[in-house]
């Protein structure tokens, strides 16, 4: 049972089947692993969930949660994320919702073998709540997203990288089903082919004093 609601919201972005809300990949199969009861997750909880998902043969792991490097069990998370990569399992992870004032890497989004996702608005501009760091790979719609459960489907809307992340995971699932390519390869192609936004790059330039930290960001079209 989802006693928090966040997991159901994110799952619905991937595969809600209507009639009020449709997900990005409504025919996708979900493997649901509960890592926390109240939404206050620990690093070791997420690490264990990732390892379990890999061992149960998941293809894509969508993580709408982020940790800073100072967490006590951060090495466990890195080991789990590496385990996923070693088994060709893609982790799609949100950078977080702390806004542009926090520029430190967040994990697992910042691992080189993960896809770090920020949120864009209806104009394909960077959502101001997105946690900015050098490791954002791609932006996807994350503003005023229509959600399912708990309660009546379609009655709740919210904004955040938590919802842009499963959007990307759903797109990867669709492309994997259509092409048969490994999800990690598809994510790399998405990073290269999504629309670049000079305005987003300008915002990053204002946040970083070291130009070498600035990386191109792509935006998935809504």
N, CA, C and O of each residue as an XYZ file, in Angstrom:
888
protein
N       0.841     -1.198      0.000
C       0.000      0.000      0.000
C       0.875      1.246      0.000
O       1.893      1.308      0.690
N       0.463      2.234     -0.783
C       1.176      3.502     -0.822
C       0.563      4.423      0.230
O      -0.506      4.996      0.023
N       1.253      4.555      1.358
C       0.737      5.383      2.448
C       1.185      6.833      2.337
O       0.801      7.674      3.150
N       2.007      7.122      1.318
C       2.528      8.473      1.138
C       1.938      9.171     -0.086
O       1.637     10.363     -0.031
N       1.773      8.446     -1.182
C       1.193      8.996     -2.403
C       2.197      9.333     -3.486
O       1.866      9.317     -4.672
N       3.424      9.637     -3.088
C       4.439     10.065     -4.045
C       4.745      8.972     -5.068
O       4.877      9.247     -6.261
N       4.855      7.751     -4.601
C       5.152      6.647     -5.509
C       4.066      6.432     -6.552
O       4.355      6.184     -7.722
N       2.821      6.530     -6.122
C       1.705      6.372     -7.058
C       1.669      7.514     -8.059
O       1.402      7.294     -9.241
N       1.934      8.720     -7.606
C       2.006      9.863     -8.524
C       3.027      9.601     -9.630
O       2.742      9.794    -10.812
N       4.210      9.163     -9.231
C       5.288      8.950    -10.201
C       4.983      7.771    -11.123
O       5.254      7.825    -12.322
N       4.418      6.710    -10.554
C       4.070      5.552    -11.374
C       3.030      5.914    -12.426
O       3.078      5.424    -13.554
N       2.087      6.778    -12.048
C       1.047      7.174    -12.987
C       1.580      7.959    -14.165
O       1.036      7.866    -15.265
N       2.644      8.739    -13.954
C       3.253      9.473    -15.059
C       3.769      8.494    -16.110
O       3.743      8.784    -17.306
N       4.235      7.338    -15.656
C       4.739      6.331    -16.593
C       3.602      5.572    -17.262
O       3.581      5.464    -18.488
N       2.660      5.047    -16.494
C       1.750      4.077    -17.113
C       0.305      4.153    -16.638
O      -0.383      3.133    -16.622
N      -0.172      5.329    -16.252
C      -1.610      5.464    -16.005
C      -2.372      5.096    -17.273
O      -1.943      5.445    -18.373
N      -3.488      4.401    -17.133
C      -4.196      3.854    -18.283
C      -5.565      4.489    -18.506
O      -6.429      3.899    -19.155
N      -5.765      5.701    -17.964
C      -7.012      6.408    -18.210
C      -8.140      5.936    -17.307
O      -7.918      5.125    -16.409
N      -9.351      6.438    -17.538
C      -9.735      7.345    -18.624
C      -9.432      8.821    -18.338
O      -9.509      9.648    -19.247
N      -9.093      9.161    -17.104
C      -8.847     10.570    -16.793
C      -7.401     10.980    -17.026
O      -7.133     12.124    -17.395
N      -6.475     10.068    -16.815
C      -5.054     10.359    -16.949
C      -4.382      9.224    -17.698
O      -4.589      8.053    -17.380
N      -3.577      9.571    -18.695
C      -2.789      8.577    -19.419
C      -1.311      8.847    -19.215
O      -0.856      9.987    -19.302
N      -0.570      7.787    -18.945
C       0.865      7.913    -18.772
C       1.596      7.930    -20.102
O       0.999      7.762    -21.165
N       2.908      8.137    -20.015
C       3.748      8.181    -21.207
C       3.800      6.829    -21.895
O       3.770      6.756    -23.123
N       3.878      5.759    -21.115
C       3.980      4.400    -21.662
C       2.955      3.515    -20.952
O       3.319      2.712    -20.093
N       1.664      3.659    -21.309
C       0.605      2.993    -20.539
C       0.665      1.467    -20.555
O       0.068      0.819    -19.695
N       1.373      0.890    -21.515
C       1.474     -0.566    -21.564
C       2.742     -1.095    -20.898
O       3.011     -2.295    -20.946
N       3.511     -0.221    -20.287
C       4.731     -0.660    -19.610
C       4.390     -1.521    -18.397
O       3.356     -1.331    -17.756
N       5.259     -2.451    -18.096
C       5.119     -3.271    -16.890
C       5.912     -2.621    -15.759
O       7.085     -2.285    -15.921
N       5.262     -2.451    -14.623
C       5.928     -1.843    -13.476
C       6.372     -2.905    -12.474
O       5.626     -3.832    -12.157
N       7.580     -2.752    -11.991
C       8.071     -3.514    -10.850
C       8.175     -2.518     -9.701
O       9.059     -1.662     -9.697
N       7.285     -2.628     -8.740
C       7.216     -1.643     -7.660
C       7.961     -2.173     -6.432
O       7.646     -3.247     -5.919
N       8.933     -1.422     -5.978
C       9.686     -1.788     -4.776
C       9.545     -0.645     -3.772
O       9.922      0.492     -4.057
N       9.009     -0.952     -2.619
C       8.760      0.063     -1.598
C      10.006      0.236     -0.727
O      10.436     -0.688     -0.037
N      10.572      1.442     -0.776
C      11.809      1.707     -0.047
C      11.584      2.532      1.214
O      12.493      2.659      2.034
N      10.390      3.093      1.382
C      10.104      3.906      2.565
C       8.601      3.943      2.808
O       7.815      3.865      1.863
N       8.201      4.062      4.063
C       6.779      4.144      4.398
C       6.267      5.576      4.409
O       5.117      5.828      4.049
N       7.119      6.520      4.822
C       6.647      7.880      5.063
C       7.249      8.921      4.132
O       6.999     10.115      4.301
N       8.034      8.492      3.155
C       8.658      9.432      2.233
C      10.023      9.917      2.667
O      10.718     10.575      1.893
N      10.421      9.607      3.886
C      11.730     10.009      4.402
C      12.710      8.868      4.180
O      12.956      8.068      5.082
N      13.265      8.796      2.982
C      14.104      7.664      2.609
C      15.536      7.843      3.082
O      16.029      8.963      3.208
N      16.193      6.725      3.341
C      17.604      6.709      3.686
C      18.396      6.171      2.498
O      17.863      5.434      1.669
N      19.666      6.544      2.426
C      20.529      6.089      1.338
C      20.541      4.567      1.218
O      20.439      4.016      0.122
N      20.663      3.912      2.343
C      20.745      2.456      2.312
C      19.446      1.833      1.818
O      19.463      0.766      1.204
N      18.301      2.505      2.087
C      17.021      1.997      1.605
C      16.974      2.019      0.082
O      16.562      1.046     -0.550
N      17.399      3.136     -0.500
C      17.396      3.244     -1.953
C      18.406      2.286     -2.564
O      18.132      1.666     -3.592
N      19.565      2.162     -1.945
C      20.582      1.234     -2.448
C      20.043     -0.191     -2.489
O      20.211     -0.895     -3.485
N      19.402     -0.609     -1.418
C      18.838     -1.960     -1.376
C      17.747     -2.141     -2.422
O      17.639     -3.205     -3.031
N      16.938     -1.102     -2.633
C      15.863     -1.181     -3.625
C      16.433     -1.300     -5.034
O      15.904     -2.053     -5.852
N      17.505     -0.566     -5.326
C      18.133     -0.639     -6.651
C      18.693     -2.031     -6.903
O      18.498     -2.601     -7.976
N      19.385     -2.571     -5.916
C      19.956     -3.912     -6.071
C      18.852     -4.940     -6.287
O      18.990     -5.835     -7.121
N      17.766     -4.817     -5.544
C      16.657     -5.754     -5.695
C      16.031     -5.630     -7.083
O      15.698     -6.638     -7.705
N      15.869     -4.399     -7.570
C      15.288     -4.188     -8.886
C      16.157     -4.814     -9.982
O      15.646     -5.440    -10.911
N      17.467     -4.636     -9.861
C      18.382     -5.229    -10.842
C      18.282     -6.749    -10.807
O      18.201     -7.401    -11.848
N      18.288     -7.301     -9.607
C      18.240     -8.759     -9.468
C      16.911     -9.337     -9.948
O      16.845    -10.505    -10.331
N      15.855     -8.530     -9.928
C      14.553     -8.965    -10.439
C      14.371     -8.614    -11.909
O      13.266     -8.702    -12.445
N      15.473     -8.213    -12.563
C      15.553     -8.031    -14.014
C      14.775     -6.819    -14.523
O      14.159     -6.865    -15.588
N      14.810     -5.760    -13.764
C      14.281     -4.497    -14.273
C      15.170     -4.001    -15.405
O      16.359     -4.317    -15.453
N      14.593     -3.228    -16.312
C      15.361     -2.603    -17.389
C      15.694     -1.151    -17.086
O      16.782     -0.666    -17.399
N      14.728     -0.460    -16.464
C      14.856      0.964    -16.155
C      14.412      1.172    -14.708
O      13.380      0.648    -14.287
N      15.184      1.928    -13.962
C      14.828      2.250    -12.585
C      14.592      3.756    -12.498
O      15.501      4.546    -12.752
N      13.383      4.147    -12.141
C      13.029      5.563    -12.021
C      13.101      5.961    -10.551
O      12.402      5.397     -9.709
N      13.954      6.940    -10.252
C      14.194      7.362     -8.873
C      13.854      8.837     -8.723
O      14.612      9.697     -9.171
N      12.743      9.131     -8.109
C      12.341     10.524     -7.857
C      12.750     10.921     -6.448
O      11.915     11.248     -5.604
N      14.041     10.884     -6.222
C      14.611     11.191     -4.910
C      16.083     11.527     -5.128
O      16.687     11.076     -6.102
N      16.656     12.313     -4.230
C      18.063     12.679     -4.390
C      18.731     12.842     -3.034
O      18.101     13.211     -2.043
N      20.033     12.553     -3.024
C      20.849     12.693     -1.821
C      22.087     13.520     -2.136
O      22.590     13.501     -3.260
N      22.571     14.243     -1.140
C      23.856     14.912     -1.256
C      24.972     13.960     -0.861
O      24.731     12.920     -0.249
N      26.182     14.323     -1.216
C      27.327     13.440     -1.004
C      27.665     13.241      0.462
O      28.416     12.329      0.805
N      27.119     14.086      1.336
C      27.475     14.001      2.760
C      26.726     12.906      3.510
O      27.007     12.670      4.685
N      25.783     12.234      2.860
C      25.020     11.179      3.529
C      25.941     10.060      4.008
O      26.921      9.720      3.345
N      25.616      9.503      5.154
C      26.483      8.500      5.778
C      26.654      7.265      4.904
O      27.738      6.682      4.862
N      25.598      6.861      4.207
C      25.634      5.616      3.435
C      25.748      5.876      1.936
O      25.301      5.054      1.136
N      26.336      6.998      1.543
C      26.379      7.354      0.123
C      27.178      6.341     -0.691
O      26.885      6.126     -1.868
N      28.175      5.720     -0.083
C      28.961      4.726     -0.820
C      28.129      3.495     -1.159
O      28.355      2.850     -2.183
N      27.170      3.170     -0.300
C      26.274      2.051     -0.604
C      25.443      2.365     -1.838
O      25.194      1.493     -2.670
N      25.015      3.619     -1.949
C      24.223      4.019     -3.104
C      25.061      3.965     -4.376
O      24.588      3.510     -5.417
N      26.291      4.424     -4.292
C      27.160      4.386     -5.466
C      27.406      2.950     -5.917
O      27.394      2.660     -7.113
N      27.628      2.058     -4.963
C      27.846      0.652     -5.298
C      26.618      0.055     -5.968
O      26.734     -0.699     -6.935
N      25.438      0.394     -5.451
C      24.194     -0.126     -6.029
C      23.990      0.418     -7.440
O      23.594     -0.322     -8.340
N      24.259      1.704     -7.633
C      24.104      2.303     -8.961
C      25.099      1.703     -9.947
O      24.770      1.489    -11.114
N      26.305      1.436     -9.483
C      27.286      0.779    -10.348
C      26.847     -0.631    -10.699
O      27.067     -1.091    -11.820
N      26.230     -1.316     -9.751
C      25.689     -2.663     -9.994
C      24.636     -2.615    -11.097
O      24.578     -3.504    -11.947
N      23.809     -1.579    -11.081
C      22.807     -1.423    -12.137
C      23.478     -1.210    -13.490
O      23.107     -1.846    -14.476
N      24.451     -0.329    -13.537
C      25.143     -0.056    -14.787
C      25.855     -1.293    -15.323
O      25.835     -1.560    -16.525
N      26.476     -2.037    -14.434
C      27.183     -3.255    -14.843
C      26.243     -4.282    -15.459
O      26.665     -5.141    -16.234
N      24.975     -4.184    -15.110
C      23.974     -5.121    -15.644
C      23.095     -4.477    -16.733
O      22.017     -4.975    -17.056
N      23.583     -3.367    -17.283
C      22.889     -2.660    -18.371
C      21.501     -2.175    -17.968
O      20.598     -2.105    -18.801
N      21.333     -1.844    -16.700
C      20.073     -1.289    -16.204
C      20.246      0.218    -16.061
O      21.193      0.683    -15.428
N      19.340      0.968    -16.644
C      19.426      2.428    -16.605
C      18.740      2.990    -15.371
O      17.599      2.633    -15.076
N      19.426      3.865    -14.648
C      18.816      4.633    -13.567
C      18.496      6.028    -14.089
O      19.390      6.760    -14.515
N      17.221      6.388    -14.054
C      16.774      7.735    -14.383
C      16.433      8.400    -13.059
O      15.563      7.914    -12.336
N      17.098      9.500    -12.726
C      16.971     10.054    -11.381
C      16.807     11.568    -11.402
O      17.401     12.258    -12.231
N      16.002     12.070    -10.487
C      15.765     13.513    -10.383
C      16.947     14.197     -9.705
O      17.595     13.633     -8.824
N      17.209     15.429    -10.140
C      18.273     16.190     -9.497
C      17.809     16.784     -8.169
O      18.636     17.096     -7.313
N      16.491     16.943     -7.987
C      15.941     17.492     -6.756
C      15.230     18.814     -6.995
O      15.275     19.374     -8.090
N      14.573     19.300     -5.948
C      13.715     20.480     -6.063
C      14.147     21.612     -5.135
O      13.302     22.344     -4.618
N      15.426     21.759     -4.925
C      15.901     22.774     -3.981
C      16.134     24.125     -4.649
O      16.517     25.080     -3.973
N      15.916     24.230     -5.944
C      16.110     25.499     -6.636
C      17.560     25.725     -7.017
O      18.433     24.961     -6.607
N      17.828     26.758     -7.790
C      19.167     26.963     -8.345
C      20.227     27.395     -7.339
O      21.394     27.533     -7.705
N      19.849     27.611     -6.076
C      20.852     28.050     -5.109
C      21.763     26.908     -4.689
O      22.875     27.156     -4.221
N      21.325     25.669     -4.842
C      22.148     24.514     -4.482
C      22.788     23.977     -5.751
O      22.093     23.495     -6.646
N      24.088     24.057     -5.830
C      24.782     23.660     -7.043
C      25.673     22.437     -6.825
O      26.482     22.102     -7.690
N      25.536     21.780     -5.698
C      26.323     20.588     -5.445
C      25.688     19.391     -6.147
O      24.474     19.374     -6.352
N      26.487     18.391     -6.517
C      25.922     17.196     -7.149
C      24.919     16.505     -6.230
O      25.068     16.514     -5.008
N      23.910     15.916     -6.827
C      22.938     15.116     -6.096
C      22.921     13.721     -6.696
O      23.152     13.542     -7.892
N      22.649     12.747     -5.863
C      22.789     11.350     -6.270
C      21.499     10.558     -6.039
O      20.790     10.814     -5.066
N      21.184      9.601     -6.916
C      22.033      9.026     -7.970
C      22.052      9.782     -9.289
O      22.660      9.296    -10.243
N      21.416     10.952     -9.394
C      21.359     11.664    -10.673
C      22.740     12.018    -11.211
O      22.940     12.025    -12.426
N      23.690     12.310    -10.339
C      24.990     12.818    -10.780
C      25.992     11.729    -11.146
O      27.081     12.044    -11.626
N      25.666     10.483    -10.938
C      26.590      9.432    -11.363
C      26.693      9.433    -12.885
O      25.688      9.626    -13.568
N      27.901      9.219    -13.430
C      28.067      9.277    -14.885
C      27.278      8.219    -15.630
O      27.006      8.374    -16.821
N      26.906      7.145    -14.948
C      26.155      6.070    -15.608
C      24.655      6.179    -15.349
O      23.905      5.253    -15.658
N      24.207      7.310    -14.782
C      22.779      7.565    -14.598
C      22.339      8.689    -15.532
O      23.169      9.404    -16.093
N      21.023      8.836    -15.691
C      20.469      9.965    -16.428
C      19.878     10.942    -15.421
O      18.864     10.648    -14.789
N      20.512     12.104    -15.269
C      20.043     13.107    -14.319
C      19.011     14.012    -14.962
O      19.259     14.581    -16.025
N      17.846     14.152    -14.325
C      16.710     14.841    -14.942
C      16.317     16.081    -14.135
O      16.150     16.022    -12.917
N      16.175     17.190    -14.836
C      15.589     18.401    -14.284
C      14.220     18.616    -14.890
O      13.805     17.869    -15.776
N      13.511     19.638    -14.417
C      12.137     19.885    -14.878
C      12.082     21.126    -15.764
O      12.763     22.123    -15.521
N      11.251     21.030    -16.796
C      10.982     22.184    -17.652
C       9.508     22.558    -17.539
O       8.673     21.746    -17.139
N       9.203     23.818    -17.903
C       7.816     24.275    -17.852
C       7.168     24.174    -19.230
O       7.737     23.587    -20.151
N       5.982     24.746    -19.363
C       5.236     24.627    -20.612
C       5.944     25.327    -21.772
O       5.653     25.039    -22.932
N       6.856     26.231    -21.479
C       7.609     26.931    -22.517
C       8.957     26.280    -22.799
O       9.790     26.845    -23.507
N       9.167     25.095    -22.246
C      10.426     24.361    -22.367
C      11.588     25.125    -21.740
O      12.741     24.960    -22.139
N      11.273     25.955    -20.763
C      12.294     26.659    -19.993
C      12.536     25.919    -18.685
O      11.688     25.157    -18.221
N      13.679     26.150    -18.110
C      14.036     25.498    -16.856
C      13.066     25.893    -15.756
O      12.855     27.080    -15.508
N      12.472     24.902    -15.092
C      11.620     25.176    -13.929
C      12.484     25.699    -12.799
O      13.519     25.113    -12.482
N      12.068     26.791    -12.193
C      12.909     27.481    -11.217
C      13.204     26.660     -9.971
O      14.165     26.946     -9.257
N      12.390     25.641     -9.699
C      12.635     24.824     -8.517
C      13.657     23.728     -8.721
O      14.055     23.067     -7.762
N      14.088     23.523     -9.949
C      15.036     22.450    -10.241
C      16.368     22.682     -9.533
O      16.932     23.775     -9.592
N      16.861     21.649     -8.869
C      18.205     21.707     -8.296
C      19.212     21.686     -9.433
O      19.251     20.741    -10.221
N      20.010     22.712     -9.514
C      20.964     22.846    -10.613
C      22.326     22.319    -10.174
O      22.828     22.685     -9.111
N      22.909     21.471    -10.985
C      24.290     21.061    -10.790
C      24.887     20.709    -12.150
O      24.154     20.651    -13.137
N      26.176     20.476    -12.228
C      26.811     20.250    -13.527
C      26.383     18.959    -14.207
O      26.742     18.724    -15.361
N      25.635     18.131    -13.526
C      25.377     16.788    -14.032
C      23.971     16.584    -14.558
O      23.577     15.445    -14.809
N      23.199     17.649    -14.735
C      21.894     17.488    -15.358
C      22.091     17.056    -16.808
O      22.833     17.691    -17.558
N      21.430     15.986    -17.189
C      21.554     15.481    -18.549
C      20.425     15.938    -19.458
O      20.625     16.150    -20.654
N      19.239     16.089    -18.885
C      18.082     16.349    -19.731
C      16.960     16.974    -18.900
O      16.864     16.739    -17.696
N      16.131     17.758    -19.544
C      14.938     18.315    -18.912
C      13.704     17.689    -19.537
O      13.703     17.335    -20.716
N      12.662     17.556    -18.743
C      11.387     17.039    -19.242
C      10.261     17.737    -18.491
O      10.491     18.304    -17.423
N       9.042     17.704    -19.037
C       7.925     18.413    -18.402
C       7.745     18.034    -16.938
O       7.687     16.855    -16.586
N       7.658     19.063    -16.090
C       7.503     18.809    -14.666
C       6.701     19.871    -13.938
O       6.769     19.967    -12.712
N       5.942     20.669    -14.676
C       5.179     21.761    -14.071
C       3.688     21.518    -14.270
O       3.224     21.283    -15.386
N       2.942     21.578    -13.157
C       1.489     21.359    -13.186
C       1.121     20.036    -13.852
O       0.237     19.976    -14.706
N       1.807     18.997    -13.448
C       1.570     17.659    -14.001
C       0.302     17.081    -13.371
O       0.126     17.138    -12.154
N      -0.571     16.529    -14.199
C      -1.801     15.901    -13.719
C      -1.468     14.494    -13.232
O      -0.828     13.719    -13.943
N      -1.906     14.167    -12.015
C      -1.473     12.952    -11.343
C      -2.647     12.046    -10.998
O      -3.803     12.471    -10.987
N      -2.323     10.791    -10.716
C      -3.313      9.851    -10.202
C      -3.019      9.532     -8.741
O      -1.859      9.537     -8.328
N      -4.040      9.258     -7.969
C      -3.970      8.753     -6.607
C      -2.989      9.487     -5.699
O      -2.109     10.200     -6.181
N      -3.136      9.315     -4.396
C      -4.325      8.701     -3.789
C      -5.531      9.630     -3.905
O      -5.396     10.854     -3.894
N      -6.676      9.041     -4.014
C      -7.879      9.827     -4.255
C      -8.292      9.715     -5.705
O      -7.912      8.760     -6.382
N      -9.055     10.659     -6.190
C      -9.565     10.608     -7.555
C      -8.479     10.964     -8.562
O      -7.758     11.947     -8.396
N      -8.373     10.143     -9.616
C      -7.395     10.401    -10.665
C      -7.712     11.710    -11.361
O      -8.872     12.023    -11.631
N      -6.668     12.468    -11.647
C      -6.830     13.705    -12.387
C      -7.243     14.889    -11.543
O      -7.381     15.995    -12.066
N      -7.446     14.688    -10.238
C      -7.855     15.784     -9.367
C      -6.657     16.505     -8.742
O      -6.805     17.576     -8.154
N      -5.486     15.913     -8.875
C      -4.290     16.467     -8.250
C      -3.292     16.888     -9.313
O      -3.064     16.154    -10.275
N      -2.698     18.056     -9.151
C      -1.581     18.487     -9.987
C      -0.444     18.929     -9.081
O      -0.662     19.397     -7.964
N       0.764     18.773     -9.582
C       1.924     19.169     -8.794
C       3.074     19.440     -9.758
O       3.008     19.097    -10.938
N       4.126     20.060     -9.233
C       5.299     20.375    -10.037
C       6.539     19.833     -9.345
O       6.601     19.786     -8.117
N       7.528     19.423    -10.136
C       8.772     18.969     -9.557
C       9.534     18.032    -10.466
O       8.986     17.476    -11.418
N      10.808     17.866    -10.154
C      11.626     16.906    -10.888
C      11.188     15.472    -10.620
O      11.549     14.555    -11.358
N      10.405     15.285     -9.557
C       9.854     13.951     -9.289
C       8.987     13.469    -10.444
O       8.864     12.264    -10.663
N       8.386     14.393    -11.184
C       7.465     14.019    -12.251
C       8.124     14.091    -13.624
O       7.716     13.378    -14.540
N       9.137     14.942    -13.779
C       9.882     14.927    -15.036
C      10.716     13.657    -15.155
O      10.985     13.193    -16.263
N      11.128     13.093    -14.022
C      11.943     11.879    -14.036
C      11.188     10.675    -14.607
O      11.698     10.036    -15.527
N       9.999     10.337    -14.105
C       9.277      9.226    -14.721
C       8.842      9.527    -16.155
O       8.635      8.604    -16.942
N       8.701     10.805    -16.501
C       8.435     11.169    -17.893
C       9.568     10.630    -18.780
O       9.310      9.996    -19.803
N      10.807     10.883    -18.386
C      11.955     10.392    -19.148
C      12.001      8.867    -19.131
O      12.258      8.238    -20.158
N      11.750      8.273    -17.963
C      11.754      6.813    -17.872
C      10.717      6.205    -18.817
O      10.971      5.177    -19.444
N       9.545      6.846    -18.918
C       8.510      6.364    -19.816
C       8.897      6.481    -21.272
O       8.617      5.582    -22.065
N       9.543      7.590    -21.637
C      10.016      7.760    -23.011
C      11.040      6.687    -23.359
O      10.988      6.104    -24.442
N      11.966      6.427    -22.449
C      12.967      5.386    -22.691
C      12.282      4.024    -22.862
O      12.675      3.239    -23.725
N      11.274      3.745    -22.055
C      10.555      2.478    -22.166
C       9.898      2.332    -23.540
O       9.950      1.266    -24.153
N       9.281      3.417    -24.014
C       8.659      3.377    -25.342
C       9.689      3.096    -26.424
O       9.470      2.250    -27.292
N      10.802      3.799    -26.373
C      11.830      3.630    -27.397
C      12.492      2.259    -27.306
O      12.874      1.686    -28.326
N      12.628      1.735    -26.100
C      13.180      0.401    -25.938
C      12.265     -0.642    -26.565
O      12.730     -1.567    -27.231
N      10.942     -0.486    -26.346
C       9.980     -1.425    -26.917
C       9.977     -1.356    -28.446
O       9.814     -2.370    -29.124
N      10.158     -0.143    -28.975
C      10.092      0.039    -30.422
C      11.372     -0.395    -31.131
O      11.329     -0.884    -32.260
N      12.507     -0.212    -30.465
C      13.788     -0.435    -31.147
C      14.525     -1.684    -30.698
O      15.335     -2.235    -31.442
N      14.242     -2.133    -29.471
C      14.986     -3.264    -28.935
C      16.368     -2.898    -28.430
O      17.134     -3.774    -28.027
N      16.697     -1.611    -28.446
C      18.008     -1.175    -27.966
C      18.067     -1.186    -26.440
O      17.036     -1.050    -25.781
N      19.257     -1.346    -25.875
C      19.400     -1.259    -24.414
C      19.011      0.137    -23.925
O      19.287      1.124    -24.606
N      18.378      0.233    -22.763
C      17.935      1.541    -22.266
C      19.070      2.534    -22.046
O      18.873      3.737    -22.216
N      20.251      2.056    -21.671
C      21.377      2.976    -21.468
C      21.752      3.640    -22.785
O      22.062      4.831    -22.810
N      21.725      2.879    -23.886
C      22.027      3.451    -25.204
C      20.956      4.461    -25.612
O      21.264      5.506    -26.184
N      19.705      4.143    -25.315
C      18.612      5.059    -25.650
C      18.755      6.363    -24.889
O      18.555      7.440    -25.451
N      19.103      6.273    -23.609
C      19.282      7.488    -22.804
C      20.390      8.349    -23.382
O      20.260      9.572    -23.420
N      21.468      7.742    -23.828
C      22.558      8.506    -24.434
C      22.078      9.214    -25.696
O      22.445     10.363    -25.946
N      21.259      8.529    -26.487
C      20.725      9.145    -27.708
C      19.787     10.304    -27.368
O      19.789     11.328    -28.052
N      18.994     10.144    -26.325
C      18.099     11.231    -25.914
C      18.888     12.468    -25.510
O      18.534     13.592    -25.866
N      19.945     12.247    -24.771
C      20.765     13.370    -24.327
C      21.324     14.145    -25.519
O      21.447     15.369    -25.475
N      21.658     13.418    -26.582
C      22.264     14.051    -27.746
C      21.237     14.672    -28.681
O      21.543     15.646    -29.369
N      20.019     14.124    -28.719
C      19.053     14.545    -29.735
C      17.995     15.526    -29.239
O      17.327     16.167    -30.050
N      17.830     15.655    -27.920
C      16.819     16.586    -27.409
C      17.200     18.024    -27.750
O      18.374     18.343    -27.944
N      16.193     18.877    -27.819
C      16.424     20.283    -28.175
C      17.336     20.959    -27.157
O      17.096     20.871    -25.953
N      18.372     21.628    -27.631
C      19.208     22.447    -26.748
C      18.534     23.794    -26.549
O      17.907     24.325    -27.466
N      18.661     24.334    -25.372
C      18.026     25.610    -25.072
C      19.082     26.607    -24.612
O      19.641     26.477    -23.524
N      19.351     27.611    -25.461
C      20.372     28.598    -25.106
C      20.012     29.329    -23.821
O      20.892     29.681    -23.035
N      18.711     29.559    -23.606
C      18.298     30.269    -22.401
C      18.648     29.506    -21.141
O      19.045     30.100    -20.138
N      18.502     28.187    -21.189
C      18.859     27.366    -20.033
C      20.363     27.423    -19.806
O      20.833     27.524    -18.673
N      21.101     27.357    -20.895
C      22.557     27.432    -20.782
C      22.987     28.772    -20.177
O      23.929     28.831    -19.387
N      22.290     29.844    -20.555
C      22.599     31.154    -19.989
C      22.342     31.185    -18.487
O      23.111     31.777    -17.730
N      21.245     30.537    -18.058
C      20.950     30.489    -16.626
C      22.047     29.739    -15.883
O      22.444     30.140    -14.789
N      22.531     28.667    -16.465
C      23.618     27.929    -15.833
C      24.882     28.783    -15.760
O      25.604     28.762    -14.764
N      25.133     29.529    -16.825
C      26.335     30.358    -16.864
C      26.342     31.368    -15.718
O      27.397     31.693    -15.171
N      25.168     31.855    -15.365
C      25.064     32.814    -14.280
C      25.303     32.158    -12.924
O      25.701     32.825    -11.969
N      25.061     30.860    -12.840
C      25.185     30.168    -11.563
C      26.604     29.668    -11.310
O      27.024     29.524    -10.161
N      27.338     29.405    -12.386
C      28.665     28.840    -12.226
C      29.733     29.848    -12.617
O      29.602     30.554    -13.618
N      30.769     29.907    -11.835
C      31.872     30.817    -12.140
C      32.942     30.130    -12.974
O      33.813     30.788    -13.544
N      32.875     28.796    -13.043
C      33.851     28.052    -13.821
C      33.195     27.577    -15.114
O      32.370     26.664    -15.075
N      33.538     28.170    -16.259
C      32.872     27.829    -17.520
C      32.986     26.357    -17.889
O      32.109     25.828    -18.572
N      34.048     25.683    -17.453
C      34.211     24.288    -17.839
C      33.153     23.388    -17.203
O      32.991     22.239    -17.613
N      32.436     23.899    -16.209
C      31.378     23.104    -15.583
C      30.084     23.123    -16.401
O      29.197     22.299    -16.175
N      29.973     24.049    -17.337
C      28.735     24.198    -18.075
C      28.626     23.102    -19.112
O      29.537     22.914    -19.919
N      27.519     22.377    -19.098
C      27.303     21.292    -20.053
C      26.014     21.558    -20.825
O      25.076     22.141    -20.281
N      25.961     21.131    -22.102
C      24.720     21.282    -22.854
C      23.591     20.478    -22.218
O      23.809     19.372    -21.723
N      22.407     21.029    -22.234
C      21.231     20.339    -21.697
C      20.214     20.205    -22.805
O      19.991     21.144    -23.569
N      19.600     19.048    -22.895
C      18.542     18.855    -23.862
C      17.181     18.893    -23.197
O      17.060     18.622    -22.003
N      16.167     19.226    -23.957
C      14.809     19.290    -23.450
C      13.929     18.374    -24.278
O      13.853     18.515    -25.499
N      13.264     17.434    -23.620
C      12.294     16.596    -24.307
C      11.039     17.401    -24.551
O      10.520     18.037    -23.635
N      10.551     17.381    -25.766
C       9.347     18.131    -26.095
C       8.133     17.510    -25.407
O       7.987     16.288    -25.409
N       7.246     18.343    -24.809
C       6.009     17.805    -24.216
C       5.149     17.134    -25.278
O       4.072     16.624    -24.969
